[in-house]
Amino acid sequence: MRDYFSLRQVRTLVFASVAALAASGSVARAQAPNPSSATDPFWGSITLKPATDEVLKLSLDEAVRRGFQYNLGLKEAESGELALQGQKNQALQQFLPTVTFTGGTGYYQHNLVAQGFKPSLLSKFKGLFPAGQAPAGFSTLTRDDLTTAQIHFSQTLFSGPVIAGYKAAGAATRAAYFAKMTARGQVVQDVATTYLRCIADASQVENAKAQVNQAQVLYDHEHQAHEAGTAANLDELRAQVQLQTQQQAVIAAQNQLDKDLILLKREIGVDPGQKMELTDPAPYSELAAQTPEEALATAYKDRQDYQNLQNQAVEFKAIHAAYRSQRLPTLKFTSFYGTSTVNGAGTHGNFVAFGTLNVPIFREARLRGDEDASLAQLQSVNDQLADLRTHMDQQVRSALLDVAANQKLVDVARSNVDLATRALSDETDRVNAGVDDNLPLVTAQAALAAAQSNLIESLYQYNVSKVLLARACGVLEQQYRVYLGK
């Protein structure tokens, strides 16, 4: 029974560690239109403090720290690790001696008649009494004070399933640790990505407000010119349409910023109603060149999900060994020592010590069934491990390509902003000189707004691609500042 319990417990450890890996998230994850902790715990958190009137100034480092402290997905991974650690300690007890002590004292009354004794039976033993007569007035009720104490000791000296099961429990615990570390990387990725998204949103809001100011100046100029009779009504209408278009852009950008800030607050345990101000500007720095081979070598060394799956392979190997070892004998030692004192008339002790050798004779069908099932699980994990190596190669190469492409897009976007700024300046001079109407000027303003918006989005995509590269290499938690150029 004890061996069966060990195998069942190990099977529970396996399922729990696999669940911990599934909960830890993947390296790259698409964001749903309306993220919710109901579908992904990393979008939720434990919110302990209510909102206040004070503005919370938040840096990226502080956001990551709060994510480590309050993020729901990480809390679940930590709870999974703690549960597996507890089950490992339960498995450890199979190796340790079990010692129990019981004791008690009390006053007891015994009915001899209820136990089969009758007064008539005494006549059969009258020769044993003095004078050959049974004592008169023999009572069938007896009373005594009884004090007892017992100590029991048992220990499994050898059991193949217990030994292999403990190895599996250790591997499951290590797998849970790496699942937790994978969850920490997921927190950094989600928090950093959302923080960068909010920075980009804030830049879009400022850009849209600047465009509103420019459009307002143009509209005021055209309105005054129309009132003076020096400009056509069409010019004023164009300027008004441009102004309202930019006002719409401000509303949309501000709404997107507010929603993304709520998402960031949910990820780091801040009340959604708390006023918050981001203190870090949009980072930009060129990343040191890496070859795919260098990045992949780093990933093999530092990727927690890879180490998680490696430990799961060790775990299933130990499970397979546990089922194979059920054919081996099991040796157990048990001992007992107890004392009894009746009516204070001295102590009588008794002692028992024995060993038990359990040798399975014929359970081959069941043993082969368990062994084949565990071997299939082991082969499945090894296949997943082989696939993960290829997947890591794919992720690293794709991330490197994204970083290189997005860096070029940033350069092009900056050039477009410069060109659009010069074009707007030239058109402004032409309109002021009376050479053109305001249609080219409105077009130039829209082109500059689009170029600035594209630059903001390109910077965001470039920074996110660097975050994903660091995650693909398994160094995001330790080096996200380096990759973002903070």
N, C-alpha and C positions, 0 to 999 in steps of 0.2 A: 504494500500500500504506500509506503514512504517513497519508493522508487517511482511509482505511477504518479504520485503527487509532484515529484520533481519534474518529470517530463511534461506534465500538464502546465506547470508553472513556467517552464521554459517556453512552451508554445505561446503562452500569454505574453511573455517578454518579446517574442518575435513579432507578434501582431502589433504590440504597442510601439515597438521601435519603427516598424514600417509605417504606422500611422503618424509617428513623429516626423518621419521624413516627408510624408505627403503634406503635412501641415506647415513644413518649413518654407515652402514656396520654391519657385524656380528662379533662375538667373534673370531672365527677361520675361516680363509679364505685361500683357496688354491691360490698359485701364478701361474699365467699363464706363459707359456714358454716365451712370449715376452710381459711383462706388458706394458699397455698403458693407458693413462688418458682418451682415447676415450671409453674404456670399464669400467674403474674404476677411478673416479676423485681423489682418494687417491694416485694414482700413478703419479699425476701431481701436478703442483705448479705454483705460480705466480713468474716468474723470472724477477727481476727488475734491477739487476746489470750485466753488461757484464763481460766476463772472463778477468782476468788480468794475468800478468806474476808472480805475487806473489803466493807462495804456501799457500793455506788455511789449517791451522792446525785445525782439527775438533775433538772435544770430543763427546761422546754420549750425554751428557747433552746439549751441544751446538747444536747438530743435532736435538734433540727433540724441543729445543726452536725455531729453525728456522722452524721446521715443524709446530708448533703452529702458527707461523707468516705468512707462505707463502703457506701451503699445500692447494691444490685446493678443496679437499673433505671437509676440515674443513671450508674453506671460503664459500662454498655453504651451509653448515649447518648453519653458522652464518647468511648468507643472508636470509635463510628460517626463522630463529628465528626473525630477524628484520622485515620481511614481516608480520609474524603473530602478532607481537607486534603492528604493524601499524593497522592491521585489528581489533585487540582487541580495540584499541583506537577509531576506527570507530564505533564499537559496543557500546562503552561507550557513544558515543554521543546520542544514543537512550534514555539514562537516563537523560542527561543534558538538560537544557532549551536551546532553539534556539532563539537568539535575532538578529534581522537584522535592520539596519537603512538605510533609503533612503532619499535623499533630492535633491532639485534642484531649480534653478531660471532661468528665461528667459523672453524674450519679445515675445508675442504671437499676432497674427493677425487672426481674425475669420471672415469668410464670412457667414453672416446670411442667405443669399439666399440659399447657399449650405446646410444649416441646416433647410430649410423649411420656413423661414421668408420672407415675401414680403412687400413692402411699403403699398400695399392695405389692409394688415391686420391691420394696425395702425388705420384705420377709425372705426374698430369695437371696439376699446378701447379708442375712443376720449374723452369719458366721464371721463376717469381717468386723463386726462391732464388738467392743468390750462386753464381757459377760454373755456373749452370744445373743444379745437382744438388740433390736433396733431401737433407737432413742424414741421416747414418747413425745408426742406433740410435734412431730416433724412437719415443718411448714413447706408448702409447695411454692411459696414466693420467696425469692432470694433478692438481696440488695447488696450492691457493691459500688465502690468508687473506682473508676478505671481511667488511667492516663496512658496515652499512647503517643508514639512519635515514630515516623518512618521517613527515610530518605531513599530516593530512587535515582539511579544513574543508568543512562544508556547512551551509546555512541555507535555510529556506523563506521566500522573500520575500513571497509572497502566496498565500493559500489560503482561500477562503471558508469551507469546512467547519472549518478549524482556528480561524479567528477566531470563528465562531459557537460552536464547541465549547468554546473557552476561556470565553466568556461564560456558557455553560451550566454549566461547571464552577464558576465563581464563584458563580452563583446556587445551585447544589447545596450548596456549602460554607456559604453564608449560611443556607440552609434547615436544614442539619445543626446550625448554631449555635442557631437558634431551637428546633429539636427538643430540644437539650440544655437550653435554658432552660425549655422546657415540662416536661421531666423534673424539673428542680429544683423547679418549682411542684408537680408531683405528689408529690415527696418531702415538701415542707412540708405538703401536704394530708394525706397518709397518716400522717406522723409526728404532726402536731398532732391529727388525729382520734383516733388510737390513744391518744395521751397523755391527751386529754380523756376518752376512754372509760375509761381506767384510773383517772383521778381520780373519775369517777362510780362506778366499781366500788368504789373505796376508801370512798367516802361511803356506798354501799349496805351495805358490811360494817360500818361504824361504826353506821349506823342500825339494822341488824339486831342488833348486839350490845347497843345501848341498849334495844331492844325485849325482848331476852332478859332483861336486868337487871330491867326492869319486870315481865315475866311471872314471873320468879323471885320477886320480892317478893310478887306476888299469890298465887302458889302456896304460898309459905311461910306467908302469912297464913291462907289457906283450910285448909291442912293442920293448922295449930295450932288453928284454930277447930273443925275436924272432930274433932280429938283431944279438945278440951274439950267437945264435944257441943253447940256453939252454931251449927254450920253443917252443912248436909246434905252427904252424900257426893258428890252431883251437882255442888255448887259446887267441890269439890276436883278432881273429874274435869275440869270445864271449864278450870280454871286449869292443870292438868297438860297438857291438849291444847294450850292456847295456848302454854305454855312449849316444848313439843316442836316445835310449828309454827315458832316463832321460831328454835329451834335449827337446824331444817332450812334456814331462810332464811339463817342465817349460813354454813352449809356451802356452800350453792349460790352465795352471793355471793362467798365467799372463793375458791372454785374458778374462778369466772368471772374474778375479778381476776388470779389466777395465770396463767390462759391468755392473757389480754390483755397482761399484762406480758411473757410469752414472745414474743408477736407484736411488741410494741414493740422488744424486744431484737433480734429478727431483722431488723427494718427499719433499725436503726442500728448494726449490727455489734457487738453485745454478746453474749457467750456466754449461751445460754439458761439455764445454771445459775448465772449471776452474781446475787448478792443485790443488790437495787436498791430505792431509796426515792425516790419522787417528791416534790419539794420545793415545787412550785407548787400553790396551792389552786385550786379551781374558779373561773375568772374570770367576772365579770359586769359588764357596762356596757352602757348603751343606746347604740345606734349612731346617728350623725348621719343625718338623713333624706336620702335621695337619690331623685331622680326616675329613671324608667327611661331617659330620654334622657341624663341626666348619666352614669349608670352605663355605658350603651352607648357613649357617646363615649370614656370611659376604656378600655373593652374594645377598641375599634377601635385605640386608640393603644398599648395595653400587652399585649394578648393575644399570647403567643409563638406559639401554634398558628396564629393568623390570619396573622401575619407569615411563619411557615413556609410556609403554603400560598400566600401571595402570591409568595414567592421560587420556589416550585415552578412557579407559572404563568410567571414570567420564564424559568425554566430550560427548560420545554417550548417556550416561544416561541423560545428560542435554538436548541433542537434542530430545530424546524421550519425555522428560517432556515438551519441547517447543511445540511439535506437539500436545500433549495431552491438553495443556493449550490454544490451539486455540479456544476451546469451551467457554472460559471465556470472560466476557465483557472487553472492552478496554475503558479507560477513558482518555480524553485529554483536556487540557485547552489551549485556544488561546485568545490573546488580541491584540488590535491595538490602537494606538494613533497617530493623525496627526494634523498638523496645515497648514493653507493657508493664504497668505497675497497677496491681489490684489491692485496694484498701491499704495502700502504703506498706505492703508486706514484701518489699524488695522488687527489684527490676529484673525482668527476664528479656534477654535480647535474642534476636534471630537474624540470620544473614543468608542471602542467596546470591550466587554469582554464576552466570552461564553465558555461553556464546551460542549464536544462531547462525548456521550456514544454510543459505537458501540457494539451491541449485536448480535452475529451470531444466526440466526434462524434455517436454515437447510442447512448444508454443510456436512452431516454425511458421505456420501460416500468418499468424498475427505479426510476428517479428518481421517477416519478409514484407508484409504490407506496410508496416510503419517505416521500414527502411527504404522501400521504394518511394513512398510519398515524400519522405524527407530529402531523398536524393533529387527528386523532381524540383523541390523548392530550391535546393542548392544550385542546380543547373540553371534555374530561372534567374536567380540573383547573379550568377556569373555572366549570363547573357546580358542582363541589364548593365552590369559593370562594363562589359565590352562595348555596348551601345553608348554608354555615357562617355567613354573615352573618345569615340567618334563625334559625339554631340559636343563635347568640350572643344575639340578641334574646330568644329563648325562655328561655335559661338565666338571663339577667340578670333578666327579669321574674319568673320562677319563684323565683329566689333572694331577690328583694326581698319577694315574697309570703310565703315561708317565714320570713324574718327577722321580718316584722311579726306573723305568726301565732304563731310560737314565743315572741316577747316577751310577747304577751297570755297565752299558756299559762303562762308563768312567773309572771305576776301572779296568775292564777287559782290556780295551784298553791300559791303563798305564802299566799293568802287561805285556801285549804283547810287548810293546815297550822295556821294560827292558829285557825280554827274547830274543827278536830279536837282541838287542844290544850285549848281551852276546854271542849269537850264531855267530854274525858277527866277534866279537873279536876272538873267538876260531878258526873260519875258516881262518881268516887272519893269525893267528899263524901257522896253519897247512900248509897253502900255502907257507908262508915264510920259513917253515922248510923243504919244498919239499915233504911233506907227501901226499898232494892232488894236483890235478890240480885246475884251477880257476873256474870250474863249480859250486861246492858247495859255493864258495865265491860269485859268481854272484847271485846265488839263495838266499844267506843270505842277500845280499844288497837289492834285490827286496823285501824280506820279511820285512826288517826293514822299507823300504819306505812305504810299504802297512800298516804296523803297525802304523807308525807315521801319515799317512793320515787318518787312521781310528780313531786315538785319536783326531785329529783336528775336524773331523766330529762329533764325539761323544760329544765333548765339546760344539760344536755349537748346536746340537740337545738338549743337556741338558739345555743350557741357553734359547733356544727357548721354551722348554716345561715349564720352570719357568715363562717366559713372558706370555705364554698362560694361565697358572694357575692364575697369577695375574689378567689377563683380565677376566677370568671366574669368579673370585671373585669380580670384579668391582673395584679393587684398583690399577690398573696398573699405572695410571698417578701419583698417590701419592706415590707409593711404588716400582716402578721398580728398583730403586737403591738397596733397601733392598733385593728384590728377586734375583737380579743379583750379590749381594755381593760387590757392588761398595763402 
